[in-house]
Amino acid sequence: MPDDVVVVGASAGGVEALRAMASGLPKDLPAPVVVVLHIPPGAPSALPAILTRAGPLPARSAAHRLPLHNGTVYVAPADRHVLIADDHLHLSEGPTENGHRPAIDPLFRAAAASFGARAIGIVLSGTGDDGSAGLAALARQGGGALVQEPADALYSQMPLNALEHVPQAKASAAIRLGSLLAQLLSSPGRVSVERPAGAQLLIGETQIAAMSAELTSTTALAGAEPSPLSCPSCDGLLFRLPGRPAQGFRCRVGHAWSPASLSAHRTSNAEDALRVALRALEEKAVTLRWLADQETRRGHPVVAGMHTARAVAADSEAALVRQLIPKTGPVTPETFPADAQP
């Protein structure tokens, strides 16, 4: 049974970062490594094969009730949270977190609850802030915290958010994280510590992610308070969760959101609604002009004029909506990196 565990989270640009990190891992690493990379539901992942080729440690897809072994890399499959309990991996179809399953925070919280100070969390390249709350929870339990140097990451938002929430975390280029990790694992004084106050919430959130029979409702979490906000995933009421560096939210059925992820999702929904409205107005104008042409052919100029006037009004409304849609820069090859998906 392993004495320590390493948990790693990555998103956009994460394949390259994971490959670099794996290349620097020692072949006798005295801990298992569990990896979450954001991938779409149903997407096949070649990541275990990529990481096996990249470094000295074998990598394999995580499976339910699979025991953890030192010197092995375990990769979360699509559409399943991967958790740790009783020195085994557990796969769960629990509620999405920050819009993701697998998500990074559930893995980090489970590692903190099971291993305490014997866990080390690593946040790599990605957008958003998944992993920040989990890394902070792990650090509060006395665990180690490593972050890819933002300047080294293809996408720096996740590393920057992690460093903001866990300022004591050590930042390093991905290719040096393996050796730094080995130093941490071999450092003297790595002993278990008593769980500090706030562990009850940590365990409760882990039970929700695991779809545990012991706890199935956010309302059972100590200190959860209703907010005026609704869940983007199910439209249910969101509850504020205490005991985090940044306030978190969960709905009654367990979907979890950080403030940044919630804001980003709402912004995306609003932009989508504006584009739907723009399309409807432009199609309305086209339809009215076609009707005007038909009425002109039939010798009904008055009716045709009415349709034309309404088409002009629809054009004006569409122009106003178009101004509300955020503008983006030109699309370049760098906009869609080749390693966005494994």
ABEGO torsion letter per residue (X at the ends): XBABBBBBBBBBGAAAAAAAAAAABBAABABBBBBBBBBBBGBBBAAAAAAAAABABBBBBBBBGBBBBBGBBBBBBBGBBBBBBGGBBBBBABBBBGGBOBBAAAAAAAAAAAAEAABBBBBBBEBEABGAAAAAAAAAAGBBBBBBBAAABABAAAAAAAAAABAABBBBBAAAAAAAAAAAAABBGBBBBBBBBGAAAAAAAAAAAAGBAABABAAABBGBBBBABBBAAAGBBBBBBBGBABBBBBBAAGBBBBAAAAAAAAAAAAAAAAAAAAAAAAAAAAAAAAAAAAAAAAGBAAAAAAAAAAAAAAAAAAAAAAAABBBBBBBBAAABBAAABX
